[in-house]
Every structure is written in structure tokens, then in C-alpha cells.
Amino acid sequence: MTNSKLWLMITTLCFLGIFLAAMLIPAFSIILDGAFEAGLPDTVSTNGIVASHFNSMWYLGSFVGPIFGGILSEYMSFEWCTTLQGGILFVMAIILLASICSCKLRYTQPTEHASEEQNILSASTPQYNPTYDATGVHAPQ
């Protein structure tokens, strides 16, 4: 590699690191939140399980992707392979957009009993009383 192209390689690798970090860290956090919502406890072992599955799937894709890409490029030209990949990414983007929109609609649509539910929740929520601890037991002063 000549010196005239070295700066381009260094710059490209820096951008790759920044963009991968911007993609992987939120993805891991979302998967971890999903594990907690599924009922797994918030412990170090849960974090380890989620991290190991996340990394396993990441590296499985890094292994299987080039194999299938090589097989596909044997039977199709490079132009058709990139067109196919672009089409798959376009379809996935539409599915992701539809999923995001449906989640936002689901959580922002008011129900007809919304004010009734808020009244019930506010009436049943215990008010803070400094003489009681979090379990409701009288705390000594």
C-alpha cells in the first residue's frame, strides 16, 4: 500500500469504528431491555447470557455471510448480487419503519378509559410518608 492511499485507509477505518459503535451499543441495550421485560432478573449472569448470544450471532453472521456471498457471486454477476443486497436492505427498511410506526401508534393512542385508569392509579398509589419505609413498615425516627 502506498503512502498516498494510507490516509484513506486510516480515515475509513476510523469511520467504520464510529459507525459500528453507534450501531452495536444501542442494539445490545435494546436486546438487554427485552430480556428484562421477558422476566429475566437484572443480574450479571443475565448480562453475560445476553452478551454471549449477541456476540455469537454477530460472529455467526461474519462467518456465514461471506460464504453465502461467495456462493451467490459464483452464480450471479457482482452487479446483480449488489442489486439483490440493496433490495433486501430496502425491504428490511420498510419493515423496520412499519414496526416503528405501529409501536408509536400503539403507545400514543389514548384509550377511552384513559382518564378513568389515571384516576384509579393515582388513588391506589401510596403517597410518600416519611415515617414509613418503602415496604410500608413504620420506620423509627
N, C-alpha and C positions, 0 to 999 in steps of 0.2 A: 504494500500500500504506500502510495507516495504521500509526501507531506501536504500536497495540495488537497488531498481528499481526507486527511486525518481530522481536520477541524469539522468536516461534515459528519463523520462517523461519531465523534465525541458529542456533538450537538444533538444528533439523532438519538444516541443512547441516553442522554440526559432527559430529553423529552419523553422517551419511552418509559423511563423510570418514574417520571412525574405522573404521566397519564395512567400507568399501571397502578400506582399507589392510589390515585383518585378513583380508580375502578374497584380495586380489591378491598380496600378498607371499609367502604360503605356496604359492599356486598357481604362481607363477613359479619358486620354488625347486624344487618337485616336477618341473616341466617341465624345468628345467635338469639336475636329477639324472637324469632319464630320458634326456636327450641324452648325458650322460656314460656311462650304462650301455649306451647303444646303440653306443658306441665312438667318439664324437666327442672330440677332445682338450680338455683343460681350458685353453683359451686365450681371449684377449679376443675373437677372431673368433667362437668358438662362443657366447660370451655375447651378442655382437651379433646373431648369427643367431637365437638363441632369443628375444631381446628384440624383434627386429623382427617375427618371426612372432606372438609373443604380442600385441603392440600391434596388428598388422594384424587379427588375428582379433577382438580386443576392439572395435576401431572398425568392423569389418565388421558385427558384431552390433549396434552402436549405430546403424548406418545401415539395415540390413535389418529389424531388429526393429520399429521404428515403421511402416515401410512395410507389412509383413505385418499388423501390428496394426491399421492403418487399413483395409486391405482386409478383414480379418476382421470388424471392427466395422461395416463397411458392410452385411454380410450377416447378422450376428447382433447381438443386443442386447448392451449393456455387461455385463449380469449373466451372460449365457452365455459371453461372452469371458473374464471373470474366473474363472468356474467351469472353463472349459477350461484356462486357465493354471494354476489350482490343481491340477487333475487331472494335468496334465503334470508339475508340480513334485512331486506325491505319488509318481507312478510313478518319477521320477528319484531321489527319496529312497530308495525301496525298492531300486532297482538299486544305488545307492551303498552302502547298508547291506549288501546281499548281497555286493558286491565286497569291502568291508572285512572282513566275517566270513570270506569264503573265503580272503583273504590271511592273516588271522591264523591260521586253521586250518592253512593250508599251511606256515606258518613255525613253528608251535608243536607240531605233531605229531611225536613222536620216531620216528625210523626204527628198524627192528630192528637195524641195523648202526651205530647212533649211537656206542656206546662203542668199537667197532672203528675207526670213522672218526676218533674223537678220539685214539685211541692211535697211529694211523698219522700223523696230522697232528702230534702232539706229538713223535713220534720223528723226523720228517723236518724239523721246524722247527729251523734252526740256533740255537744258544744264543749269547748275546752274549759276545763275546770282545774285550776292549779292544785287543788287538794287531792286530785285523783291522778294516778299514773296512767299509762297507755292501756293497761289491762282492765281498768275500771276499779282497781283496788285502792282503798284510801291510802294515800301516801302520807307518811309522817312529815310534820313541818319542822 
